[in-house]
Amino acid sequence: AAGKDDSQIGDIKITHPDRVIDPTSGKTKLDLAKYYERVADTLLLDMADRIVKTVSQEFSCKQDEVAILLLSADGRHLRFVAPRRFADLGTIPVTKRDSIAVGVLARRAGDVINNVPMVKHVSFFESIKLRDKPSPIQKMISTPLVVRGQPIGVAQISRKGETAREAGPDFTPADLRRAQGMLDAVASDVAVNVAPLVGHSVLRLYVLGDEPRRPATTDEVATM
């Protein structure tokens, strides 16, 4: 039987951890929970990539002009999950009041800024070189990500350019409402794609192990 400590995944208590859910392999509820814990970061980054693609198409912007930051487990930092290249580059403390994202999270209210260079803020997002010629952020929408009434992060949609005119049209309150509607819908559906339906990424990680992006063999496809 699993010990008391073994049946705790993060702050979630797994009930009946020894219950077998797959008679063929003998896998239990606890095995499945530990597997999800192991692949959680990969799933999170894949999910963020899909959200960024959808939002960038809706707002006719480049994918590196959309950022998603999520609260750390201890609630002390915001961590980038998109753009993916930001994921390992550090976090922003929630005590950093000169961060636009932190301010939006604290107020639980979205914001439109069409003169970003004039606002004192943490320049982490626009300072990383993702394209051959990095450009400063001129305009930005920021909106909190809320699940079950609790803020879990912030999404930001920006327009970059050497000047405000080069960056394109100003964002409007209507743009903010549209972004909030899209992201609220995504947040409410996240659980459906990760657990009950067992997404494609999960299956590939389970069968292909440490090389989920390589082509699967015929036998591996059959297993999936």
Contacts in CASP RR format, 6 or more apart in sequence:
PFRMAT RR
TARGET T0000
AUTHOR 0000-0000-0000
METHOD contacts of the structure
MODEL  1
AAGKDDSQIGDIKITHPDRVIDPTSGKTKLDLAKYYERVADTLLLDMADR
IVKTVSQEFSCKQDEVAILLLSADGRHLRFVAPRRFADLGTIPVTKRDSI
AVGVLARRAGDVINNVPMVKHVSFFESIKLRDKPSPIQKMISTPLVVRGQ
PIGVAQISRKGETAREAGPDFTPADLRRAQGMLDAVASDVAVNVAPLVGH
SVLRLYVLGDEPRRPATTDEVATM
1 18 0 8 1.000
2 17 0 8 1.000
2 18 0 8 1.000
2 28 0 8 1.000
2 30 0 8 1.000
6 17 0 8 1.000
6 30 0 8 1.000
7 13 0 8 1.000
7 14 0 8 1.000
7 17 0 8 1.000
7 30 0 8 1.000
8 14 0 8 1.000
9 33 0 8 1.000
9 34 0 8 1.000
9 36 0 8 1.000
9 37 0 8 1.000
10 37 0 8 1.000
10 73 0 8 1.000
12 33 0 8 1.000
14 29 0 8 1.000
14 30 0 8 1.000
14 33 0 8 1.000
15 29 0 8 1.000
16 29 0 8 1.000
17 28 0 8 1.000
17 29 0 8 1.000
17 30 0 8 1.000
17 33 0 8 1.000
18 28 0 8 1.000
18 29 0 8 1.000
18 30 0 8 1.000
19 28 0 8 1.000
19 29 0 8 1.000
20 26 0 8 1.000
20 27 0 8 1.000
20 28 0 8 1.000
21 27 0 8 1.000
21 28 0 8 1.000
21 29 0 8 1.000
21 32 0 8 1.000
35 206 0 8 1.000
36 43 0 8 1.000
36 194 0 8 1.000
36 195 0 8 1.000
39 201 0 8 1.000
39 202 0 8 1.000
39 205 0 8 1.000
42 201 0 8 1.000
42 205 0 8 1.000
42 212 0 8 1.000
43 194 0 8 1.000
43 201 0 8 1.000
43 202 0 8 1.000
44 70 0 8 1.000
44 81 0 8 1.000
45 81 0 8 1.000
45 82 0 8 1.000
45 84 0 8 1.000
45 87 0 8 1.000
46 201 0 8 1.000
47 190 0 8 1.000
47 193 0 8 1.000
47 194 0 8 1.000
48 68 0 8 1.000
48 81 0 8 1.000
48 82 0 8 1.000
48 84 0 8 1.000
49 82 0 8 1.000
49 84 0 8 1.000
51 68 0 8 1.000
51 82 0 8 1.000
51 155 0 8 1.000
51 183 0 8 1.000
51 186 0 8 1.000
52 63 0 8 1.000
52 66 0 8 1.000
52 68 0 8 1.000
52 82 0 8 1.000
52 83 0 8 1.000
53 63 0 8 1.000
54 182 0 8 1.000
54 186 0 8 1.000
55 66 0 8 1.000
55 155 0 8 1.000
55 157 0 8 1.000
55 179 0 8 1.000
55 182 0 8 1.000
55 183 0 8 1.000
56 62 0 8 1.000
56 63 0 8 1.000
56 65 0 8 1.000
56 66 0 8 1.000
58 178 0 8 1.000
58 182 0 8 1.000
59 66 0 8 1.000
59 157 0 8 1.000
59 175 0 8 1.000
59 179 0 8 1.000
61 157 0 8 1.000
61 158 0 8 1.000
61 159 0 8 1.000
62 131 0 8 1.000
62 160 0 8 1.000
63 83 0 8 1.000
64 83 0 8 1.000
64 130 0 8 1.000
64 131 0 8 1.000
65 137 0 8 1.000
65 157 0 8 1.000
65 158 0 8 1.000
65 159 0 8 1.000
65 160 0 8 1.000
66 82 0 8 1.000
66 83 0 8 1.000
66 155 0 8 1.000
66 156 0 8 1.000
66 157 0 8 1.000
66 158 0 8 1.000
67 80 0 8 1.000
67 82 0 8 1.000
67 83 0 8 1.000
67 86 0 8 1.000
67 101 0 8 1.000
67 125 0 8 1.000
67 155 0 8 1.000
67 156 0 8 1.000
67 158 0 8 1.000
68 80 0 8 1.000
68 81 0 8 1.000
68 82 0 8 1.000
68 145 0 8 1.000
68 153 0 8 1.000
68 154 0 8 1.000
68 155 0 8 1.000
68 156 0 8 1.000
69 78 0 8 1.000
69 79 0 8 1.000
69 80 0 8 1.000
69 81 0 8 1.000
69 92 0 8 1.000
69 101 0 8 1.000
69 153 0 8 1.000
69 154 0 8 1.000
69 155 0 8 1.000
69 156 0 8 1.000
70 78 0 8 1.000
70 79 0 8 1.000
70 81 0 8 1.000
70 145 0 8 1.000
70 152 0 8 1.000
70 153 0 8 1.000
71 77 0 8 1.000
71 78 0 8 1.000
71 79 0 8 1.000
71 94 0 8 1.000
71 105 0 8 1.000
71 151 0 8 1.000
71 152 0 8 1.000
71 153 0 8 1.000
72 78 0 8 1.000
72 79 0 8 1.000
72 91 0 8 1.000
75 94 0 8 1.000
76 93 0 8 1.000
76 94 0 8 1.000
76 95 0 8 1.000
77 91 0 8 1.000
77 92 0 8 1.000
77 93 0 8 1.000
77 94 0 8 1.000
78 91 0 8 1.000
78 92 0 8 1.000
78 94 0 8 1.000
78 99 0 8 1.000
78 101 0 8 1.000
78 102 0 8 1.000
78 105 0 8 1.000
78 153 0 8 1.000
78 154 0 8 1.000
79 87 0 8 1.000
79 90 0 8 1.000
79 91 0 8 1.000
79 92 0 8 1.000
80 86 0 8 1.000
80 87 0 8 1.000
80 89 0 8 1.000
80 90 0 8 1.000
80 91 0 8 1.000
81 87 0 8 1.000
83 130 0 8 1.000
85 128 0 8 1.000
85 130 0 8 1.000
86 125 0 8 1.000
86 128 0 8 1.000
89 124 0 8 1.000
89 128 0 8 1.000
92 99 0 8 1.000
92 101 0 8 1.000
92 102 0 8 1.000
92 122 0 8 1.000
92 124 0 8 1.000
93 102 0 8 1.000
94 102 0 8 1.000
94 105 0 8 1.000
94 106 0 8 1.000
95 102 0 8 1.000
96 102 0 8 1.000
96 122 0 8 1.000
97 103 0 8 1.000
98 120 0 8 1.000
98 121 0 8 1.000
98 122 0 8 1.000
99 121 0 8 1.000
99 122 0 8 1.000
100 111 0 8 1.000
100 113 0 8 1.000
100 116 0 8 1.000
100 119 0 8 1.000
100 121 0 8 1.000
100 122 0 8 1.000
100 140 0 8 1.000
100 142 0 8 1.000
100 156 0 8 1.000
101 142 0 8 1.000
101 153 0 8 1.000
101 154 0 8 1.000
101 156 0 8 1.000
104 110 0 8 1.000
104 111 0 8 1.000
104 142 0 8 1.000
104 143 0 8 1.000
104 144 0 8 1.000
104 154 0 8 1.000
105 144 0 8 1.000
105 151 0 8 1.000
105 153 0 8 1.000
105 154 0 8 1.000
107 144 0 8 1.000
108 144 0 8 1.000
108 146 0 8 1.000
108 151 0 8 1.000
109 144 0 8 1.000
110 141 0 8 1.000
110 142 0 8 1.000
110 143 0 8 1.000
110 144 0 8 1.000
110 176 0 8 1.000
110 180 0 8 1.000
111 141 0 8 1.000
111 142 0 8 1.000
111 143 0 8 1.000
111 176 0 8 1.000
112 140 0 8 1.000
112 141 0 8 1.000
112 171 0 8 1.000
112 172 0 8 1.000
112 173 0 8 1.000
112 175 0 8 1.000
112 176 0 8 1.000
113 119 0 8 1.000
113 139 0 8 1.000
113 140 0 8 1.000
113 142 0 8 1.000
114 138 0 8 1.000
114 139 0 8 1.000
114 164 0 8 1.000
114 170 0 8 1.000
114 171 0 8 1.000
115 138 0 8 1.000
115 139 0 8 1.000
115 164 0 8 1.000
116 136 0 8 1.000
116 137 0 8 1.000
116 138 0 8 1.000
116 139 0 8 1.000
116 140 0 8 1.000
116 158 0 8 1.000
117 136 0 8 1.000
117 137 0 8 1.000
117 138 0 8 1.000
125 137 0 8 1.000
125 156 0 8 1.000
125 158 0 8 1.000
126 134 0 8 1.000
126 135 0 8 1.000
126 136 0 8 1.000
126 137 0 8 1.000
126 158 0 8 1.000
126 160 0 8 1.000
127 134 0 8 1.000
128 134 0 8 1.000
135 160 0 8 1.000
135 161 0 8 1.000
135 162 0 8 1.000
135 166 0 8 1.000
135 167 0 8 1.000
136 160 0 8 1.000
136 161 0 8 1.000
136 162 0 8 1.000
137 158 0 8 1.000
137 159 0 8 1.000
137 160 0 8 1.000
138 158 0 8 1.000
138 159 0 8 1.000
138 160 0 8 1.000
138 161 0 8 1.000
138 163 0 8 1.000
138 164 0 8 1.000
138 166 0 8 1.000
138 167 0 8 1.000
138 168 0 8 1.000
139 158 0 8 1.000
139 159 0 8 1.000
139 164 0 8 1.000
139 167 0 8 1.000
139 168 0 8 1.000
139 170 0 8 1.000
139 171 0 8 1.000
140 156 0 8 1.000
140 157 0 8 1.000
140 158 0 8 1.000
140 159 0 8 1.000
140 171 0 8 1.000
141 156 0 8 1.000
141 157 0 8 1.000
141 158 0 8 1.000
141 171 0 8 1.000
141 175 0 8 1.000
141 176 0 8 1.000
141 179 0 8 1.000
142 154 0 8 1.000
142 155 0 8 1.000
142 156 0 8 1.000
143 154 0 8 1.000
143 155 0 8 1.000
143 156 0 8 1.000
143 176 0 8 1.000
143 179 0 8 1.000
143 180 0 8 1.000
143 183 0 8 1.000
144 151 0 8 1.000
144 153 0 8 1.000
144 154 0 8 1.000
145 151 0 8 1.000
145 152 0 8 1.000
145 153 0 8 1.000
145 154 0 8 1.000
145 155 0 8 1.000
145 183 0 8 1.000
145 187 0 8 1.000
146 152 0 8 1.000
146 184 0 8 1.000
146 187 0 8 1.000
147 187 0 8 1.000
147 188 0 8 1.000
147 190 0 8 1.000
152 187 0 8 1.000
155 179 0 8 1.000
155 183 0 8 1.000
157 171 0 8 1.000
157 179 0 8 1.000
159 167 0 8 1.000
159 168 0 8 1.000
159 171 0 8 1.000
160 167 0 8 1.000
161 167 0 8 1.000
193 199 0 8 1.000
194 202 0 8 1.000
201 212 0 8 1.000
203 224 0 8 1.000
204 212 0 8 1.000
204 213 0 8 1.000
204 216 0 8 1.000
204 224 0 8 1.000
205 212 0 8 1.000
206 224 0 8 1.000
207 216 0 8 1.000
207 220 0 8 1.000
207 223 0 8 1.000
207 224 0 8 1.000
208 214 0 8 1.000
208 216 0 8 1.000
208 220 0 8 1.000
216 224 0 8 1.000
END
